[in-house]
Amino acid sequence: MSEERVYWLAWSQISGIGPIALQRLQEQFGTLKAAWEAPAAELRRVEGFGKQTVEKVAGERSQLEPAQLFEKHLEKNPKFWTPADADYPRLLLEIPSPPPIVYYRGITNPDEIQGKIPTIAIVGTRNPTEYGRRWTRKISTTLTRSGFAIVSGMAAGIDTEAHRSCLDAGGRTLAVLGTGVDIAYPKENRPLCERVMESGLLISEFPSGTKPNARNFPRRNRIIAGLSRAVFVMEAPQRSGALITAHIANDFCRDVYVLPGRLDDEKSHGCLKLIDGGAGVIPVDLDQLLEQLGAIPQLDVPVQLPLFEPEPPPKSEPERPNLAPELLKILDAIAPEPTPFDLIVEQSGMDAGTVSGLLLQLELLGFVTQLPGMRYERK
């Protein structure tokens, strides 16, 4: 056992000391053990550790004995990772705020932990329409059969559909909980949690016995985004936890894809807002989606060109499609090679919101394909 594991746990018990503060302590002292043993005066040298913080840390750590705390903690929490462990999920180490403790139940997969098996998050509203449910099942099943692992939050609605469809297709799914890994929430998903543990993982940064609390769910969303190479938002109103996950994913440099919906459907307003902000649109042709996901760089090799190169433009001028003038203007603004969104806006002379909406129409009509990095090409 790594001695540092003991001190990751000990520091996580100090109130007000989160992932960022732990990283600063590690950078300052080299190890969290050295930080734990450092005099209060030396803690003052750490960024963000003012007089009150240092006094609180000194008072709380004097009441703890790390080795005893660790042994007692193991009684109720036998399985957990810390950043000091070789099997701590690699993708979580890339984010600015990796959880100091990650509890889990189920079956681990070393290739998945090291990022060799691609993981995709599917999130959305707890009250989806039949349209949202149907497309969640379709996309989760397609991704699973194509070798992806599915990540979601075990909430009612879209999350439940994503987990269940993945399992029905014979795949692995990771459920990131806002409770302890021993508590099923909502209660109706207890059988689903049992199924997940048979082949996948329940994951949480909260210890066993932690009951549902509204403050915990936004925190778990960063883990959903961090564990994933891309995030799919299926249906989401304006105020939705799925939008939090999408914004965090964008901050973590993960690709974000959105299921387009009707303009008069309140459950799609959050998705439409993400599209307006530049998120990718899930294409009708799921083979095309798999091509786009195939362009995500692998973690174990240098970044290469996309696996699917765009076809060279035809030598002869193609027949112009019968489209509305504004759609033709957008189509003309797209060069023969993949064109960035900002350049399309500049070439068309339209505002970004209008261009985003017109590009969506062209995608749905099959004239345009969106590539990673907010680039577009003609089909």
C-alpha positions in Angstrom: 0.0 0.0 0.0 1.3 3.5 -0.9 1.8 5.6 2.2 0.5 8.6 0.3 -2.9 7.0 0.1 -3.2 7.5 3.9 -2.5 11.2 3.6 -4.8 11.8 0.6 -7.6 10.4 2.8 -6.5 12.4 5.9 -6.4 15.7 4.1 -9.8 15.0 2.5 -11.2 15.0 6.0 -10.1 18.6 6.7 -13.0 20.9 6.1 -12.5 23.5 3.4 -9.5 21.7 1.8 -10.6 20.7 -1.7 -8.9 19.4 -4.8 -7.2 22.7 -5.8 -5.8 23.2 -2.2 -4.5 19.6 -2.2 -2.7 20.1 -5.5 -1.0 23.3 -4.1 0.0 21.4 -0.9 1.6 18.7 -3.0 3.4 21.2 -5.2 4.8 23.0 -2.2 5.9 20.0 -0.1 6.4 17.3 -2.7 4.1 14.8 -0.8 1.0 15.2 1.2 2.7 13.3 4.1 5.3 16.1 4.2 2.5 18.7 4.1 0.7 17.0 7.0 3.8 17.1 9.1 4.8 20.6 8.2 4.6 23.3 10.9 1.8 25.8 10.7 4.2 28.6 9.7 5.3 26.7 6.6 1.7 26.1 5.6 1.3 29.9 5.3 3.6 29.8 2.3 1.0 27.8 0.3 -1.2 30.0 -2.0 -4.6 30.4 -0.5 -3.6 29.4 3.0 -4.2 32.5 5.1 -4.1 32.8 8.9 -7.6 31.5 9.5 -7.2 28.6 7.1 -3.9 27.5 8.7 -5.4 27.8 12.2 -8.3 25.6 11.2 -6.1 23.0 9.5 -3.8 22.9 12.5 -6.7 22.4 14.9 -8.4 19.7 12.8 -5.3 17.7 11.9 -4.3 17.6 15.6 -7.5 15.6 16.2 -6.7 13.0 13.5 -4.2 10.1 13.4 -3.9 9.3 9.6 -3.0 5.6 10.0 -5.9 4.9 12.4 -8.3 7.0 10.3 -7.3 4.9 7.2 -7.9 1.5 8.9 -11.3 2.6 10.2 -12.3 4.1 6.9 -11.6 0.8 5.1 -14.2 -1.0 7.3 -17.0 0.7 5.4 -15.2 1.8 2.3 -13.0 -1.1 1.2 -12.6 0.1 -2.4 -11.4 3.5 -3.4 -8.7 5.2 -5.4 -6.5 8.2 -4.7 -4.3 10.1 -7.1 -1.3 8.3 -5.5 -2.6 5.0 -6.9 -1.5 3.6 -10.3 -5.1 2.6 -11.1 -6.6 6.0 -10.4 -8.6 6.9 -13.7 -6.2 8.5 -16.0 -8.7 10.9 -17.5 -9.5 12.3 -14.1 -5.9 13.2 -13.6 -6.2 15.6 -16.6 -8.9 17.8 -15.1 -8.1 20.8 -12.9 -10.0 19.4 -9.8 -9.5 15.6 -9.6 -11.3 14.2 -6.6 -8.9 13.2 -3.8 -11.0 10.0 -3.2 -12.9 8.0 -5.7 -15.0 5.2 -4.3 -16.2 2.4 -6.5 -18.2 -0.9 -6.6 -18.3 -3.4 -9.4 -15.8 -4.7 -11.9 -12.7 -2.7 -12.9 -11.2 -2.8 -16.3 -7.5 -1.7 -16.5 -7.7 -0.6 -20.2 -10.7 1.6 -19.3 -8.9 3.1 -16.4 -5.9 3.9 -18.5 -8.1 5.5 -21.2 -7.5 2.9 -23.8 -11.2 2.1 -24.1 -13.0 5.3 -25.2 -15.7 6.5 -22.8 -18.7 8.7 -23.8 -21.1 10.4 -21.4 -24.8 10.6 -22.2 -26.8 13.0 -20.0 -30.1 14.8 -20.1 -33.4 15.7 -18.4 -35.1 13.6 -15.7 -38.4 14.0 -17.6 -37.6 13.3 -21.3 -40.1 13.0 -24.1 -40.5 9.8 -26.0 -38.3 11.4 -28.7 -35.5 11.9 -26.2 -35.8 8.4 -24.8 -35.9 6.8 -28.3 -32.7 8.6 -29.5 -30.9 7.9 -26.2 -31.5 4.2 -26.6 -30.5 4.3 -30.2 -27.2 6.2 -29.6 -26.3 4.3 -26.4 -26.8 1.0 -28.2 -24.8 2.1 -31.3 -21.9 3.4 -29.3 -21.8 0.3 -27.1 -21.7 -2.0 -30.1 -18.9 0.1 -31.5 -16.7 -0.5 -28.5 -17.4 2.6 -26.4 -18.2 2.5 -22.6 -21.1 4.7 -21.5 -20.9 7.1 -18.6 -23.9 8.7 -16.9 -25.3 9.8 -13.6 -27.9 7.1 -12.7 -30.6 9.8 -12.5 -34.2 9.1 -13.7 -34.9 9.8 -17.4 -32.1 10.1 -19.9 -29.4 8.7 -17.6 -31.4 5.6 -16.8 -32.1 5.0 -20.5 -28.4 5.4 -21.3 -27.3 2.9 -18.7 -30.0 0.3 -19.4 -29.5 0.4 -23.2 -25.8 -0.1 -22.8 -26.3 -3.1 -20.6 -28.9 -4.5 -22.9 -26.4 -4.3 -25.7 -23.9 -6.2 -23.7 -21.6 -3.3 -22.8 -19.9 -1.7 -19.9 -21.4 1.4 -18.2 -20.0 3.7 -15.4 -22.6 5.3 -13.2 -21.3 8.4 -11.3 -23.4 8.9 -8.2 -24.2 11.9 -6.0 -24.6 9.5 -3.1 -22.4 6.9 -1.6 -21.8 3.8 -3.8 -24.0 1.8 -1.3 -27.1 3.9 -1.9 -29.3 3.7 -4.9 -30.9 7.0 -5.9 -33.6 7.2 -7.1 -34.8 4.1 -5.2 -36.5 2.8 -8.3 -33.0 2.3 -9.9 -31.7 -0.1 -7.3 -32.1 -3.1 -9.7 -30.3 -1.1 -12.4 -27.4 -0.4 -9.9 -27.2 -4.1 -9.3 -27.0 -4.8 -13.0 -24.3 -2.1 -13.5 -22.1 -3.7 -10.8 -22.2 -7.1 -12.5 -20.2 -5.8 -15.5 -19.4 -2.1 -14.9 -18.8 0.4 -12.1 -20.6 2.6 -9.6 -18.4 5.6 -8.8 -18.6 8.4 -6.3 -16.4 10.9 -4.4 -18.7 10.5 -1.4 -18.1 7.8 1.2 -20.5 5.0 2.0 -23.7 6.1 3.7 -23.8 9.5 2.0 -27.5 10.2 1.3 -28.9 12.3 -1.5 -28.2 16.0 -1.1 -28.8 18.6 -3.8 -25.4 20.1 -3.3 -23.6 16.9 -4.3 -25.1 16.4 -7.7 -23.4 19.4 -9.4 -20.1 18.2 -8.0 -20.5 14.8 -9.5 -21.2 16.3 -12.9 -17.5 17.3 -13.2 -16.5 13.6 -12.7 -19.0 12.5 -15.4 -17.3 15.0 -17.8 -13.8 14.2 -16.6 -14.2 10.5 -17.2 -15.4 11.0 -20.7 -13.8 11.7 -24.1 -17.0 13.4 -25.3 -20.4 14.4 -23.7 -23.8 13.9 -25.4 -26.7 16.0 -24.2 -29.9 14.4 -25.3 -32.7 16.7 -23.9 -32.2 19.5 -21.5 -34.3 22.6 -20.5 -32.8 25.9 -19.7 -32.1 25.0 -16.1 -30.6 21.6 -16.1 -27.8 19.7 -14.5 -27.0 18.3 -18.0 -26.1 21.8 -19.1 -23.7 22.1 -16.1 -22.0 18.9 -17.3 -21.8 20.2 -20.9 -20.2 23.5 -19.8 -17.7 21.7 -17.5 -16.9 19.3 -20.4 -16.2 22.3 -22.6 -13.8 23.7 -19.9 -12.1 20.3 -19.8 -11.6 20.3 -23.6 -14.0 17.5 -24.2 -16.2 17.4 -27.3 -19.9 18.2 -26.7 -22.7 16.9 -28.9 -26.4 17.8 -28.7 -29.6 16.1 -29.9 -31.5 18.9 -31.8 -35.1 19.4 -30.8 -38.1 21.5 -31.6 -38.0 25.3 -31.1 -41.3 25.1 -29.2 -40.3 22.3 -26.9 -39.2 23.6 -23.5 -37.2 20.4 -22.9 -35.0 21.2 -25.9 -34.2 24.9 -25.1 -31.0 24.0 -23.2 -29.8 21.9 -26.1 -30.6 24.7 -28.6 -28.7 27.1 -26.5 -25.7 24.8 -26.5 -25.9 24.5 -30.3 -26.0 28.3 -30.5 -22.8 28.3 -28.5 -21.0 26.0 -30.9 -21.7 22.5 -29.6 -21.8 19.8 -32.2 -25.1 18.4 -33.5 -25.7 14.6 -33.4 -26.2 13.7 -37.0 -29.1 11.6 -38.2 -26.6 9.2 -39.8 -25.0 7.5 -36.8 -22.3 6.0 -39.0 -21.3 9.6 -39.7 -21.2 10.2 -35.9 -18.9 7.2 -35.4 -16.6 8.7 -38.0 -16.4 12.0 -36.1 -15.7 10.1 -32.8 -13.0 8.1 -34.6 -11.1 11.4 -35.0 -10.7 11.8 -31.3 -6.9 11.4 -30.6 -5.9 8.2 -28.8 -4.2 8.7 -25.5 -1.3 6.3 -26.1 -0.1 7.6 -29.5 0.9 11.1 -30.8 -2.0 13.1 -32.1 -2.5 12.2 -35.7 -4.7 13.4 -38.5 -8.4 12.4 -38.3 -9.0 8.8 -39.2 -11.5 9.8 -41.9 -10.1 12.3 -44.4 -12.6 14.4 -46.3 -13.1 13.5 -49.9 -11.3 15.8 -52.4 -13.7 18.2 -54.1 -15.0 17.1 -57.6 -13.2 18.6 -60.5 -16.4 19.7 -62.2 -18.7 22.3 -60.7 -21.5 20.4 -58.9 -25.2 21.3 -59.6 -26.4 23.8 -57.0 -29.0 22.4 -54.6 -32.5 23.9 -54.5 -32.2 25.8 -51.2 -33.3 29.0 -49.6 -31.0 31.9 -50.4 -29.7 32.2 -46.9 -28.8 28.5 -46.8 -27.0 28.8 -50.1 -25.1 31.8 -48.7 -23.9 29.7 -45.8 -23.0 26.7 -48.1 -21.0 29.1 -50.3 -19.1 30.3 -47.2 -17.8 26.8 -46.6 -14.5 26.2 -48.4 -13.8 22.9 -50.1 -11.7 21.9 -47.1 -13.0 21.8 -43.5 -13.9 25.4 -42.5 -13.9 26.9 -39.0 -17.1 28.3 -37.7 -15.7 31.8 -37.2 -14.6 31.9 -40.8 -18.1 30.9 -42.0 -19.5 33.8 -39.9 -17.0 36.2 -41.4 -17.5 35.0 -45.0 -21.3 35.1 -44.7 -21.6 38.5 -43.1 -24.3 37.1 -40.7 -24.3 37.0 -36.9 -23.1 33.9 -35.1 -26.5 32.9 -33.8 -28.1 33.0 -37.3 -25.1 31.1 -38.8 -25.4 28.4 -36.1 -29.1 27.9 -36.8 -28.6 27.7 -40.6 -25.7 25.3 -40.2 -28.0 23.1 -38.2 -30.6 23.1 -41.0 -27.9 22.2 -43.5 -26.7 19.3 -41.3 -30.3 18.0 -40.9 -30.8 18.3 -44.7 -27.6 16.3 -45.3 -25.6 19.1 -47.1 -23.0 19.8 -44.3 -21.1 17.7 -41.8 -19.7 19.1 -38.5 -16.2 17.9 -37.5 -14.4 18.2 -34.1 -13.2 21.7 -33.3 -16.3 23.5 -34.7 -15.2 22.9 -38.3 -17.6 22.2 -41.1 -17.4 20.5 -44.5 -19.7 20.0 -47.4 -21.0 16.5 -47.9 
